Amino acid sequence: MEVQGILGVLILLADVYAILQIAGSSAENGKKALWIVLVLLLPIIGVIIWYLAGPGRPS
């Protein structure tokens, strides 16, 4: 398997994990939807932003 393939799988797994964590958070539904859209549209940057500032993170 190529390096790009492995990297792609890791990004996919991170995105799925982030979406599951967002969906299970106690945030309002509108905020959840916006975070999920962000992660879907910007897979790498979206996960990083979610990890740093997403729902369920301490302020």
MDTraj code that builds the backbone (N, CA, C; nanometers):
import mdtraj as md
import numpy as np

residues = "MET GLU VAL GLN GLY ILE LEU GLY VAL LEU ILE LEU LEU ALA ASP VAL TYR ALA ILE LEU GLN ILE ALA GLY SER SER ALA GLU ASN GLY LYS LYS ALA LEU TRP ILE VAL LEU VAL LEU LEU LEU PRO ILE ILE GLY VAL ILE ILE TRP TYR LEU ALA GLY PRO GLY ARG PRO SER".split()
xyz = np.array([
    [0.0857, -0.1186, 0.0000],
    [0.0000, 0.0000, 0.0000],
    [0.0892, 0.1235, 0.0000],
    [0.0524, 0.2200, -0.0812],
    [0.1307, 0.3433, -0.0914],
    [0.1129, 0.4304, 0.0319],
    [0.2054, 0.5226, 0.0492],
    [0.1990, 0.6152, 0.1621],
    [0.0728, 0.7007, 0.1534],
    [0.0378, 0.7439, 0.0319],
    [-0.0834, 0.8247, 0.0167],
    [-0.2077, 0.7474, 0.0554],
    [-0.2101, 0.6198, 0.0250],
    [-0.3243, 0.5365, 0.0604],
    [-0.3394, 0.5229, 0.2112],
    [-0.2269, 0.5009, 0.2783],
    [-0.2291, 0.4897, 0.4239],
    [-0.2713, 0.6226, 0.4859],
    [-0.2165, 0.7318, 0.4344],
    [-0.2525, 0.8644, 0.4846],
    [-0.4011, 0.8926, 0.4634],
    [-0.4535, 0.8532, 0.3483],
    [-0.5953, 0.8711, 0.3203],
    [-0.6838, 0.7944, 0.4169],
    [-0.6439, 0.6720, 0.4483],
    [-0.7210, 0.5906, 0.5427],
    [-0.7167, 0.6538, 0.6818],
    [-0.5996, 0.7038, 0.7232],
    [-0.5882, 0.7679, 0.8548],
    [-0.6758, 0.8934, 0.8636],
    [-0.6784, 0.9715, 0.7564],
    [-0.7634, 1.0915, 0.7540],
    [-0.9103, 1.0513, 0.7608],
    [-0.9478, 0.9482, 0.6866],
    [-1.0860, 0.8997, 0.6895],
    [-1.1245, 0.8544, 0.8299],
    [-1.0373, 0.7802, 0.8956],
    [-1.0654, 0.7338, 1.0314],
    [-1.0787, 0.8509, 1.1288],
    [-0.9924, 0.9521, 1.1144],
    [-1.0003, 1.0696, 1.2008],
    [-1.1317, 1.1435, 1.1778],
    [-1.1740, 1.1539, 1.0521],
    [-1.3001, 1.2213, 1.0211],
    [-1.4188, 1.1457, 1.0800],
    [-1.4202, 1.0149, 1.0642],
    [-1.5302, 0.9344, 1.1181],
    [-1.5338, 0.9471, 1.2704],
    [-1.4179, 0.9406, 1.3342],
    [-1.4105, 0.9541, 1.4794],
    [-1.4642, 1.0907, 1.5225],
    [-1.4219, 1.1970, 1.4547],
    [-1.4675, 1.3312, 1.4895],
    [-1.6187, 1.3432, 1.4729],
    [-1.6726, 1.2917, 1.3640],
    [-1.8167, 1.3007, 1.3399],
    [-1.8938, 1.2243, 1.4471],
    [-1.8459, 1.1076, 1.4858],
    [-1.9136, 1.0312, 1.5910],
    [-1.9079, 1.1051, 1.7250],
    [-1.7947, 1.1668, 1.7548],
    [-1.7816, 1.2421, 1.8790],
    [-1.8714, 1.3661, 1.8777],
    [-1.8796, 1.4324, 1.7636],
    [-1.9661, 1.5500, 1.7507],
    [-2.1115, 1.5091, 1.7691],
    [-2.1522, 1.4025, 1.7011],
    [-2.2912, 1.3570, 1.7092],
    [-2.3291, 1.3173, 1.8520],
    [-2.2354, 1.2645, 1.9278],
    [-2.2629, 1.2217, 2.0640],
    [-2.2442, 1.3297, 2.1689],
    [-2.2040, 1.4485, 2.1265],
    [-2.1799, 1.5554, 2.2232],
    [-2.3113, 1.6159, 2.2719],
    [-2.3006, 1.6982, 2.3739],
    [-2.4198, 1.7610, 2.4310],
    [-2.4498, 1.8965, 2.3675],
    [-2.3825, 1.9288, 2.2585],
    [-2.4058, 2.0558, 2.1898],
    [-2.5447, 2.0566, 2.1256],
    [-2.5918, 2.1768, 2.0933],
    [-2.7210, 2.1900, 2.0244],
    [-2.7108, 2.1281, 1.8846],
    [-2.8247, 2.0853, 1.8319],
    [-2.8259, 2.0182, 1.7019],
    [-2.7711, 2.1055, 1.5899],
    [-2.8007, 2.2345, 1.5924],
    [-2.7499, 2.3243, 1.4886],
    [-2.5985, 2.3330, 1.4910],
    [-2.5411, 2.3387, 1.6111],
    [-2.3953, 2.3436, 1.6233],
    [-2.3325, 2.2122, 1.5786],
    [-2.3975, 2.1024, 1.6142],
    [-2.3477, 1.9716, 1.5703],
    [-2.3434, 1.9658, 1.4183],
    [-2.4515, 2.0106, 1.3552],
    [-2.4591, 2.0065, 1.2089],
    [-2.3492, 2.0907, 1.1456],
    [-2.3248, 2.2097, 1.2008],
    [-2.2198, 2.2954, 1.1458],
    [-2.0821, 2.2314, 1.1597],
    [-2.0548, 2.1699, 1.2734],
    [-1.9257, 2.1031, 1.2933],
    [-1.9093, 1.9862, 1.1976],
    [-2.0159, 1.9090, 1.1791],
    [-2.0081, 1.7940, 1.0887],
    [-1.9835, 1.8404, 0.9457],
    [-2.0520, 1.9464, 0.9036],
    [-2.0305, 2.0009, 0.7692],
    [-1.8861, 2.0488, 0.7544],
    [-1.8330, 2.1159, 0.8564],
    [-1.6943, 2.1632, 0.8523],
    [-1.5978, 2.0464, 0.8353],
    [-1.6185, 1.9405, 0.9107],
    [-1.5301, 1.8236, 0.9019],
    [-1.5428, 1.7568, 0.7646],
    [-1.6628, 1.7533, 0.7092],
    [-1.6819, 1.6911, 0.5784],
    [-1.6222, 1.7743, 0.4653],
    [-1.6348, 1.9073, 0.4738],
    [-1.5842, 1.9933, 0.3672],
    [-1.4327, 2.0132, 0.3741],
    [-1.3775, 2.0160, 0.4938],
    [-1.2342, 2.0359, 0.5133],
    [-1.1806, 1.9218, 0.6000],
    [-1.1598, 1.8053, 0.5428],
    [-1.1292, 1.6870, 0.6223],
    [-1.0109, 1.7025, 0.7184],
    [-0.9006, 1.7565, 0.6743],
    [-0.7831, 1.7660, 0.7614],
    [-0.7951, 1.8862, 0.8544],
    [-0.8176, 2.0015, 0.7966],
    [-0.8272, 2.1248, 0.8766],
    [-0.9489, 2.1191, 0.9687],
    [-1.0596, 2.0643, 0.9199],
    [-1.1810, 2.0550, 1.0000],
    [-1.1614, 1.9718, 1.1259],
    [-1.0888, 1.8608, 1.1140],
    [-1.0631, 1.7762, 1.2313],
    [-0.9722, 1.8487, 1.3300],
    [-0.8728, 1.9189, 1.2780],
    [-0.7824, 1.9932, 1.3668],
    [-0.8588, 2.1022, 1.4411],
    [-0.9411, 2.1782, 1.3691],
    [-1.0203, 2.2845, 1.4331],
    [-1.1166, 2.2234, 1.5348],
    [-1.1823, 2.1124, 1.4977],
    [-1.2743, 2.0473, 1.5920],
    [-1.2001, 2.0034, 1.7171],
    [-1.0822, 1.9454, 1.6998],
    [-1.0065, 1.8966, 1.8148],
    [-0.9699, 2.0112, 1.9091],
    [-0.9372, 2.1257, 1.8528],
    [-0.8954, 2.2402, 1.9349],
    [-1.0122, 2.3174, 1.9942],
    [-1.1250, 2.3251, 1.9225],
    [-1.2315, 2.4143, 1.9665],
    [-1.3726, 2.3571, 1.9562],
    [-1.3842, 2.2303, 1.9266],
    [-1.5162, 2.1731, 1.9005],
    [-1.6014, 2.1526, 2.0237],
    [-1.7241, 2.1035, 2.0015],
    [-1.8162, 2.0791, 2.1117],
    [-1.7569, 1.9794, 2.2115],
    [-1.7773, 2.0093, 2.3377],
    [-1.7287, 1.9218, 2.4423],
    [-1.5880, 1.9535, 2.4886],
    [-1.5252, 2.0531, 2.4263],
    [-1.3899, 2.0927, 2.4652],
    [-1.3980, 2.1984, 2.5736],
    [-1.3080, 2.1949, 2.6701],
    [-1.3097, 2.2977, 2.7733],
    [-1.2785, 2.4353, 2.7156],
    [-1.3435, 2.5360, 2.7680],
    [-1.3225, 2.6731, 2.7163],
    [-1.1919, 2.7306, 2.7646],
])
top = md.Topology()
chain = top.add_chain()
for i, resn in enumerate(residues, 1):
    res = top.add_residue(resn, chain, resSeq=i)
    for name in ("N", "CA", "C"):
        top.add_atom(name, md.element.get_by_symbol(name[0]), res)
traj = md.Trajectory(xyz[None], top)
